[in-house]
């Protein structure tokens, strides 16, 4: 999972559950996408937060059908 300093993160951020709902998949798939570098996230106070811009890019790529 990619991790960045929060000063360089594009906002807004989504929780894993929000990203899963937005993509129409389960939380496990979101974690797999993170693992494979398809989407980006940061950890803030122990929570994994997904960069919405990376989710939008992934959605528009057509990789998830």
N, C-alpha and C positions, 0 to 999 in steps of 0.2 A: 504494500500500500504506500502510495506516495504521500509524503508529509512535507509540508512547507511551513515556514514562518508565517504567522497570520497577517503580517504586514504586506505580504505579496499575494494574498488570496483574493481572487475575484469574488465579489459578493453577488447574489445572496448564497447562503448555505442551506442545505437540506439535511434533515436527519436521515438515517438509513431507511426508516419506515416511510418517510415522505418521498424519498427517491424511488423506493420500490413501488409505491402507489403511482407516482408520476410516470414510471416506465411500464406499469402494468405487470410487474413480476413480484416474486417473493423476496424477502430480505436476503436469503441465501444467495440468490443470483446477484444482488447488489454487491455483496461481499466478494463474490467470484469476479465480478467486473473490476472491483478495486484491485484484487490480487493480480489480475492479468493486465492491469494498467490501462483499462479501457476508460475509466473515469477517475477523477482525482478527489482526494479528501484531505482533511486536516484533523488533527486531534486537538480538541479544546476542552480542558478540564476533564479529561478521560473519555469524552464523547467523540465519536467519529462523525464528522460533518462533511457532507458531500458538496463539492462545488457545483452549483446548478448549471453554470456554463458548460462544464464538462459533460453533464448529463444531456443538456440540449444538443451538444455536438455529437454525442453518441447516438441519440435518437435520430438526428438528421442523417447520420451515416448509413442508416438502413441495415445495420448489422443485427438488429433485434427485430425479428419478424415472427 
